[in-house]
Amino acid sequence: MNLCLFLLLTSVADLHYLQANLIAIAAASVINFGMSASWTWRARPSFVSASIPESGWAPQPPVKRIVVIPTYNESANIRRLLERILSLGRDYEALVVDDSSPDGTGEIVAALAASDPRIHMIRRCAKMGLASAYTDGFRMALKMGADLIYQMDSDFSHDPDDLRRLGEAATASNVVIGSRYVAGGATPGWPLHRRLVSQIANQSARVLLGIPLHDVTGGFKCWSRRALAGLPLDSIRSTGFAFQVEMNYLAWRSGFPLVEVPITFEDRKAGRSKASLSIGIEMAAVVCRLFLNPSWPGQRRTARQSAP
């Protein structure tokens, strides 16, 4: 690289060979350092990944499955969604995290929970964001002894019947992602501009962060208990939909295998979409932060635990 830059500067820019050599050395050093540092930061730490088995476990009945569902103004969907989830089997439970929805979503869930012990709710005092809703739900599901913890939207863009397929792909140490962008996945009814924006966001996150997924931004997932309990949830800094990217990044950097299962992503059946320009801005900011920040929460946590 140094030689190529030197020849280019002396022949095209007509610089003195000494000046050209100094510029070429400096430019090559910057380029090499940037490439090396970016890939090094994204490499999975060996101290956590070496002890995690890739396979050899499958959930055996009885399995406690808890589906975490954040809600805000989903009264048009939540009753039917809970009915669909619970109809999958006695080992399925639902945990709704409602941010004091003004449309009465919380009241509907509370009434259903009073008559069915498999429905649970965390009722928060205000709209506090998607990321904290999921982390609060994850912590509660772990305390409740869940073996598999699912996350899904409350608007039927994720088909409840696909929960079975995500669970079937789970092992003791992995994360299963319902993917729109692997063979068999689809986004019917999406206009061209929405497809382009989604694909650009996914490809950018995949290239910059090195996450080996086709659908980095998807929010339909199944976590094994070991994987979710092994993540530093306290280090999450995202507040909105970029939380999906940050969680995938944390899981991959922690050494947990990421598995994609094809799904069909449908537009919401009722209510208003929560998509906005601010979501795209936050997504770009979070990807840039994760790419540029060389520190790793798992390293900091290990250092604190080993300190005298």
C-alpha positions in Angstrom: 0.0 0.0 0.0 2.8 2.3 0.9 4.6 1.7 -2.5 1.4 2.2 -4.5 0.7 5.6 -2.8 4.3 6.6 -3.2 4.2 5.9 -7.0 0.8 7.6 -7.3 2.0 10.8 -5.6 5.3 11.1 -7.5 3.8 10.4 -10.9 0.4 12.1 -10.7 0.8 14.8 -8.1 4.4 15.5 -9.2 5.7 15.7 -5.6 9.3 15.4 -4.5 10.1 11.8 -3.6 10.8 12.7 0.0 7.5 14.5 0.4 5.6 11.7 -1.4 7.2 9.0 0.8 6.3 10.8 4.0 2.7 11.3 2.9 2.4 7.7 1.7 3.8 6.4 5.0 1.4 8.5 7.1 -1.7 7.7 4.9 -0.9 3.9 4.9 -0.5 3.9 8.6 -3.8 5.6 9.2 -5.6 3.3 6.8 -4.0 0.1 8.3 -4.7 1.2 11.8 -8.3 2.0 11.1 -9.0 -1.3 9.3 -7.2 -3.3 12.0 -8.9 -1.5 14.9 -12.4 -1.8 13.5 -12.1 -5.5 12.9 -10.4 -6.1 16.3 -13.1 -4.3 18.2 -15.8 -6.4 16.5 -14.1 -9.8 17.2 -15.8 -12.0 19.7 -13.8 -12.1 23.0 -12.2 -15.5 23.4 -12.6 -15.4 27.2 -16.4 -15.8 26.9 -16.9 -17.7 23.7 -14.6 -20.7 24.3 -16.7 -22.3 27.1 -20.1 -22.0 25.3 -21.3 -25.2 23.5 -22.7 -24.8 20.1 -25.2 -27.6 20.3 -26.1 -30.7 22.2 -29.2 -29.5 24.0 -32.8 -29.3 23.1 -35.7 -28.2 25.4 -37.4 -31.2 27.0 -40.9 -31.0 28.5 -42.0 -29.6 30.7 -40.5 -26.3 29.4 -41.5 -23.0 30.7 -42.0 -20.6 27.8 -42.7 -16.9 28.5 -43.5 -14.4 25.7 -42.5 -10.9 26.5 -44.8 -8.3 24.8 -44.3 -4.5 25.2 -47.5 -2.5 24.6 -48.6 1.1 24.2 -52.1 1.7 22.9 -52.7 -1.8 21.7 -56.2 -2.4 22.9 -57.3 -3.4 19.4 -54.9 -6.3 19.3 -53.9 -7.5 22.7 -56.9 -9.7 23.7 -56.8 -11.7 20.5 -52.9 -11.9 20.6 -52.9 -13.3 24.1 -55.6 -15.9 23.1 -53.5 -17.0 20.1 -50.3 -17.4 22.2 -52.0 -19.3 25.0 -53.7 -21.6 22.5 -50.3 -23.0 21.5 -50.0 -25.1 24.7 -50.0 -25.2 28.4 -46.3 -24.4 28.6 -46.8 -21.0 27.0 -47.2 -17.9 29.2 -47.4 -14.2 28.3 -45.8 -11.3 30.1 -47.2 -7.9 28.9 -45.2 -4.8 29.7 -47.6 -1.9 29.4 -46.5 1.7 29.7 -49.8 3.0 31.1 -51.5 3.0 27.7 -54.2 5.7 27.6 -56.4 3.5 25.4 -57.0 1.0 28.2 -54.6 -1.8 27.1 -53.5 -2.3 30.7 -57.0 -2.7 31.9 -57.8 -5.4 29.3 -54.6 -7.3 30.3 -55.4 -7.0 34.0 -58.9 -8.4 33.5 -57.5 -11.3 31.5 -54.8 -12.0 34.0 -57.4 -12.2 36.8 -58.9 -15.2 35.1 -55.8 -16.9 33.6 -52.7 -17.5 35.7 -50.6 -17.8 32.5 -51.0 -14.1 31.8 -48.8 -11.7 33.6 -48.3 -7.9 33.5 -45.7 -5.3 34.4 -47.5 -2.0 34.5 -45.2 1.0 34.3 -46.1 4.6 35.3 -45.4 6.2 31.9 -44.1 5.7 28.4 -40.5 4.7 29.1 -39.3 3.2 25.8 -39.1 -0.1 24.0 -35.6 -1.0 25.3 -36.4 -0.7 29.0 -39.8 -2.4 28.5 -38.0 -5.5 27.1 -35.2 -5.5 29.7 -37.8 -5.2 32.5 -39.7 -8.1 30.9 -36.6 -10.2 30.4 -35.5 -9.8 34.0 -39.0 -10.7 35.3 -39.2 -13.8 32.9 -35.8 -15.0 34.3 -37.0 -14.6 37.9 -40.1 -16.6 37.0 -37.9 -19.5 35.9 -38.5 -19.3 32.1 -36.5 -21.8 30.1 -37.2 -20.0 26.8 -38.0 -16.3 26.6 -39.6 -14.9 23.5 -40.0 -11.3 22.3 -42.5 -10.2 19.8 -44.6 -7.2 18.7 -48.2 -6.8 19.8 -49.7 -5.8 16.5 -49.7 -9.2 14.7 -46.8 -8.2 12.4 -45.3 -11.3 14.0 -47.4 -14.5 13.6 -47.9 -16.2 17.0 -47.9 -19.6 15.3 -44.2 -19.0 14.4 -43.3 -19.1 18.2 -43.3 -22.9 17.9 -40.7 -22.9 15.1 -38.5 -20.4 16.9 -38.6 -22.6 20.0 -37.8 -25.7 18.1 -34.6 -24.1 16.8 -33.4 -23.1 20.3 -30.5 -24.8 22.1 -29.1 -24.3 25.6 -26.9 -21.4 24.5 -28.3 -19.7 21.4 -30.5 -16.9 20.2 -33.1 -17.6 17.5 -34.1 -14.7 15.2 -37.3 -14.7 13.1 -35.7 -13.4 9.9 -37.4 -11.6 7.0 -34.3 -11.8 4.8 -33.3 -15.5 4.7 -34.7 -18.0 2.2 -38.4 -18.4 3.0 -38.7 -15.0 4.7 -41.0 -12.3 3.3 -42.4 -8.8 3.8 -45.6 -8.9 1.7 -47.3 -5.6 1.0 -44.2 -3.4 1.7 -43.6 -0.6 -0.7 -40.3 -0.3 -2.5 -39.0 2.6 -0.4 -39.6 0.7 2.8 -37.8 -2.4 1.6 -34.8 -0.3 0.5 -34.6 1.6 3.9 -34.8 -1.7 5.8 -32.2 -3.4 3.6 -29.8 -0.5 3.8 -30.2 -0.4 7.6 -29.6 -4.2 7.9 -26.6 -4.2 5.5 -25.0 -1.2 7.2 -25.3 -2.8 10.6 -24.0 -6.1 9.4 -21.0 -4.7 7.6 -20.0 -2.2 10.2 -20.5 -4.4 13.3 -19.7 -7.8 11.7 -22.9 -9.4 13.1 -23.4 -12.6 11.1 -27.1 -12.1 10.5 -29.3 -11.2 7.5 -32.0 -9.6 9.6 -30.0 -7.6 12.2 -33.0 -5.2 13.0 -35.7 -7.9 13.5 -37.6 -8.0 16.8 -39.1 -11.5 16.8 -36.7 -13.7 18.8 -36.4 -16.6 21.1 -33.7 -16.5 23.8 -32.4 -19.5 25.7 -32.3 -18.9 29.4 -28.5 -19.3 29.4 -28.0 -16.8 26.6 -30.3 -14.1 28.0 -28.9 -14.5 31.6 -25.4 -14.2 30.2 -25.8 -10.8 28.7 -25.0 -7.5 30.4 -28.5 -6.0 30.2 -27.4 -3.1 32.5 -25.1 -1.9 29.7 -27.9 -1.3 27.2 -28.0 2.3 26.1 -30.5 2.2 23.3 -34.0 3.4 24.1 -36.1 2.5 21.0 -36.0 0.1 18.1 -32.2 0.2 17.9 -32.4 -2.0 21.0 -32.8 -4.9 18.6 -29.4 -4.3 17.0 -27.7 -3.7 20.3 -29.0 -7.0 21.7 -27.9 -8.9 18.7 -24.5 -7.3 18.9 -24.1 -8.1 22.6 -25.2 -11.7 22.0 -22.7 -12.2 19.2 -19.9 -10.5 21.0 -20.6 -12.7 24.0 -20.1 -15.8 21.9 -23.7 -17.1 21.7 -24.7 -18.7 18.4 -27.2 -16.7 16.3 -29.7 -18.8 14.4 -32.2 -17.4 11.8 -35.6 -18.9 11.1 -37.6 -17.5 8.1 -40.8 -15.6 8.9 -43.4 -13.6 7.0 -43.6 -10.1 8.5 -47.0 -8.7 8.1 -48.1 -5.0 8.5 -50.1 -4.4 11.7 -53.7 -5.5 11.7 -55.1 -2.7 13.7 -53.9 0.6 15.3 -51.3 3.0 14.1 -47.7 2.3 13.1 -45.1 3.6 15.5 -42.5 4.0 12.8 -40.9 7.5 12.5 -37.8 9.4 11.3 -36.5 9.4 14.9 -36.2 5.6 14.8 -33.9 5.7 11.8 -31.8 8.4 13.4 -31.4 6.4 16.6 -30.6 3.3 14.6 -27.8 5.1 12.8 -26.5 6.6 16.0 -26.4 3.3 17.8 -24.6 1.5 15.0 -22.0 4.2 14.8 -21.6 4.1 18.6 -21.1 0.4 18.7 -18.7 0.5 15.7 -16.5 3.4 17.2 -16.5 2.3 20.8 -13.6 -0.2 21.4 -14.7 -1.0 25.0 -16.7 -4.0 25.7 -19.1 -4.3 28.7 -18.2 -8.0 29.2 -14.6 -7.1 29.6 -15.4 -4.3 32.1 -17.7 -6.6 34.1 -15.0 -9.4 34.2 -12.4 -6.9 35.3 -14.6 -5.7 38.2 -15.4 -9.2 39.3 -11.7 -10.2 39.3 -10.5 -7.1 41.1 -9.4 -7.7 44.8 
